[in-house]
């Protein structure tokens, strides 16, 4: 009990900046509370994010604003069909005067990477991000270079059915901690956007915290208490995506082709800890798990043709799991 009290004090102290960040970003971004909170989940949970939505929903602006608020080095990569892997990670350049090769590092060497419209590049370029995302290092020639800390990839994509896009490989999708669905603003929010952004001088965010503060907050997140019952609940949810019949959900078995991997279990555990931290708590509740579970699982549950014929989506399947599986 004394440990929980000590952690509570740490959480109370270190989580003060959360609202400061949200308020500062709110000077630039109207609404989108869901998106902004999930950006912080990725930042504090050390996980990459995939943002899906039609163009013009401030996905790029939100990521750029976050980098400015935390004083992080920002790198933007515009993915196009003619992009090469060297355009992402860097390459060796020959110097004829000295007769040696020098390294030119790519835009991936930054704290926050915006991979804009990541599904517009072919698989060869998308796979160039894999080593960076998973190992936090890049190999150029024969040398491996570590990437700066924190390192966060925030990729945006248009819906797959649009022309000129390539589906992301499952191996790459699994490396994203969360997949967010960004939706249109409300009418009132859009009116505020008109009034705020329809002028020549756009609001510029101030730096609110340093990278050292982010590192401290990450260490506090690691200490947040997760009861065995919560751990079992997380395991039950992920297991049900693989073997729904074991959870008395046999009707879902013909609808799910592949379930979530152990990486999803780890991501749901860590994301739930961050949700507790954002709410100023030193312990995880079932509500934290239920709130973040759709974002963790929706890109990791692969449906069958039968499910598509019934107009089922991963979100519908996950909602059914959350409704049916017993909450501790």
Buried (B, 14 or more C-beta within 10 A) or exposed (E): EEEBEEBBEBBEEBBEBBEEBBEBBBBBBBBBEEBBBBBBBBBBBBBBBBBBBEEEBBBBBBBBBBBBBBBBEBBBBBBBEEBEBBBBBBBBEEEEEEEEEEEEBBBBBBBBBBBBBBBBBBEEBBBBBEBBBBEBEBEBEEEEBEBEEBBBBBBBBBEEEEEEBBEBEEEBBBBBBBBBBBEEBEEEBEEEBEEBEEEEEEBEBEEBBEBEBBEBBBEBBEBBBBEEEBBEBBEBBBBBBBBBEEBEBEEBEEBBEEBBBEBBBBBBBBBBBBBBBBBBBBBBBBEBBBBBBBBBBBBBBBBBEEBEEEEBEBEEBBEBBBEBBEBE
